Amino acid sequence: MEELAQLGWIDGRNARIEERWTDADSKRASALATELIASQPEVILSSTTPVTAALHRGTTTIPIVFTVVVDPVRAGFVASLPRPGGNITGFRHTEPTFGGKWLNLLKEIAPRIKRAAITFNPDTAPDRGNFFLDSFESAARSLAVEPVTVAVRSDAEIETAITALGREQAGLVLMDDAFMAVHYPAVISSTVANKVPSIFVEQGFARDGGLVSYGPDFKDIFRRAAGYVDRILRGDKPADLPVQQPTKFELVINLKTAKALGLTVPDKLLATADEVIE
């Protein structure tokens, strides 16, 4: 809302801004999408693939600007990235190669791992969990690491999976998934307790006690998305606004967690980190 205010849209003065939160619940997303569409807003800003999908099913006319969507073409939101062609455009934030990038970073910090799991909720993960798997498995082969996929749908399943990984001295990659974004506190507590090195896309993961995070600058994405909302409110059409890629990425390393896990982070990696938490 700060960025919109800077662009001249003040809530309660010349604009009415309403917020809805789904907590990565697909049923709730559908209900809230129906409610929002019925109110006939001039534009909707959405976040994550499941939320954007619920809105996409409900309207082909109300402009939608999405954020935190991995593959808007495969999801059917846009015809192509340069020419969206409909009522939806926005900002994607990762690509398939990230599965391998996360594992490579994890292996640098925890070189002794011989097994690594990538975990996700198939109900909310991109392409039901398949989007990042090729690059993850390819990186695993090159690193002589056994790749494992773990589907979870609750905190209890997260804890069970991580406890098993701890017994195997394995590492964990959290897939870029709306469910994992909501439930990563359960991952942090369990990975530290079971001494499982882990990595996630969101910077908050490492700042809240996870080992390492690598991904786009989400604040920058939302700032840029406000610019698209502004342009649509001033008359531009989503069909004419190309889908944008992230321009800033951040590596955050939690040294306190590394020490608790008995890991020594290479100086080379510390030197390239955007933030080191001690």
N, C-alpha and C positions, 0 to 999 in steps of 0.2 A: 504493500500500500504506500510505502514511502516513495518508491520510484514513480508510482502513478501520481502522487501528490506533486512531485517535482515536474511532472509533465502537464500539470494543470487540472488533474481530476481529484477533487476533494470530496471525500465521503461526507454526505450530509449537506453539502453545499451545491455542487453541480453534478454529483454522481451518488448512486446508492450501491454500496458494495456489500455483498452477502457472502459468507463463507460456509462451507459444508466439509465435514471430515468423515472419511469412511473407515479408517483404521484397518485398511487392507481387507475389508469384508466385501466380497463381490455382491452379496445380496443387498447389503446396505448401499453399495455404490449404485445399483440399479434403481433402488427406491429414491435415493437422493437425486439421481439424474432425472427421473420422471418429475419429481417435485420442481427442480430448477427449470426444466424445459417448459413446464406448465406456467411458470411465472413470466415467460417470454422476455428474458434479458436481451440486451443489445449485443452482448458478447460474453462468452464463458471462458475462463482460464482453468484448464484442467491439469492434473498431475498424475502420472503413471498410466500405463497401458490399460489396466482394468477399468479405471475411471473414465478414460477417454473412450474406451469401447462402449461403455454403458451410455455415454452421451451420444456417440455415433449411431447407436441403434435407435435412439429416440428422436433425432432431428437431422434433417439434411439442409436446413435453412439457417438456423441460428449459428453465427460465427463462433468457432471454437479455436482457442490457441492452446496447444498442449505443451507440457514440459515433462521431463523424466520419462520419455517414451523411447524404447530401444530401436524398434523397427517399424516405423509408421507405414511403410509400403506393404510389408507382409501382413500387417494387422488390418490393412484395407482402409486406413484413414485418409491416405493421399494416393494420387495416381503415380507421382514421382516426387523426389525431393526438390528439384528445381521448379516443377510445375504441379503444385498440389491438386488443382483442378476442381475442388469442391468447396465446402464450407469449413474445412479444417486445415490448419497449418500449425507450425510450432517449432519446437526445439528438441531434437534428439540428443542423447548424452553419452552413449557408449556404442561400441560396434562389436562384432563377433570376436575380434582378436583379443579382447580384454580377458577372456578366459585364460589364455596363455600368459598374458602379461601379469595377471594376479599370481599365477602359480610360479612364474619365474622370480617375482619379487619375494614370495614366501620362501622359496628354496634358497635365495641369497641370504636371508636372515636365519633360516633354520636348515642348514645344508645337510643335516643328518637324516631328515625325513626320507623314507623310502616308499611311503604310501600317502596319498592325498585324496581327500573327498571334496566334491563340490556339492553344496547343499542348496535346496530350493523347495518351494511349494509349487507343485505342478499346476495348481489352480490359478496361480497369479504370475508365475515366471514367464518370461518371453518364450514364445513357441513351446509352452509347457515344459520348459527346461532345456530344450535342444539348442537354443540360439548360441550359447557360448561353448557347447560341448566339444565341437571339433577342435577349436584352438586349445582348449584345456587338455584334451587327450593328446594332441600333437606335442604340446609342451611337455607333458608327462613322459612321453616316449623319449624325447630328446634329453630329458633330465634323469632318465632311469628311475622314474617314480611310477608306482602303480596307481592308476586313476580309479576312483570310485565315485559313483553318483548316489546321493542320499536324498530321498524325498521326505519332507516333513510338513506337518500341518498343525502343529501345536508346540507349546513350550515343552511339554512332557516328551514329545518325540525328538525335539532338539536335544534335550538333556540325555536321553537314551543313546542317541547317535554319537554325541561327543564323548560320553563315557566310554563307549566302545573304541572310539578313535584313540583315546588316551591310553588304553591297554595296548594298542598297536603302535604307539609312538608315531602317530600319523599327523599330517597337517590338514587344515580346513580352509577352503575357499567358499565364502558366502556368495551365491549368485546375486547379480543385480536384479532384485526382485522386491516388489512392494511389500510382500509378507515379511521377508527378511529385514527390511528397513524398519518395520514396526516391532519386530521381535528380537532385534539384535542384542538388547540387554540380557536376554536369557542366554544368548550365545557367549557373551563376554564372561558372565559369571561361571558358566560351565567350562569354557576353554581354559580359563585361568586355574580353576580347581583341578582340572584333569591334565594340565600342562600340554595343551594342544595349540600349537602356533596357528594363527588364523588371520585372514585378510578380508576386507570388504571395501565396497566402492565409496561409501559415505565417510566424510571426514569425522563426523561425530562418533563413529565406531572407535577410532583410535583415541580420540579425545576423552571418551567415556570409559576407557580401560581396555579396549581391544588392542591387539599387537600392532597392526599396521592397516592403513587405508590408502587406496589409490583410486582416483577418479576425477571427474570434472568438478569445477568450482560451481556448486549448485546455486549459491547466492548470485553469481554472475549470470547464470542461465535465467533465473527468475527476473533479474533486472532487465535483461534483454527482452524477455517475454512481455514485460510491461510496455516496452516500446511498440510491440506488435498490437497489443490491446489498444494503445493510444492511436495507432494508425487506422485500425478498424473503426474505432469510434469517430474518427475524422473522415471516414468514407472509403478507405481502402478495402479491397475484397481479399479474403483468405486465399482464394484461388490464385491470386497474383503475387502472394508473398511466399518466397521459397522457404522450405524447411531449412533451418540453420543447424550447423554442427557446433559442438563445444569448442571454445577457443582457449580455455584455461584449465589446467589439470593440477591437482595437488597430491603430494605424497606426504602423509603424516605418520610418524613412527613414535610409538610409546615406549621409551626406554625403561620406564619403571616396570611395565609389563614384561618386556624382554628379559630383564633381570630376574623377575619372578619365575619365568619359564626356563631360566638357566641359559639364555641365549646371549651371544655377543654380536651386536649389529656391526657389520663392516664399516670402517670409517668412510669408505667411498660412498656408501649408501646414505650415511648420515649427512655427508656434504651435499648431496643432491636433494635431500628432503626439504620440503617447504616449511615443515614444522616438526620439531622434536620435543616430545613431552618427557620431562625428567621428574 
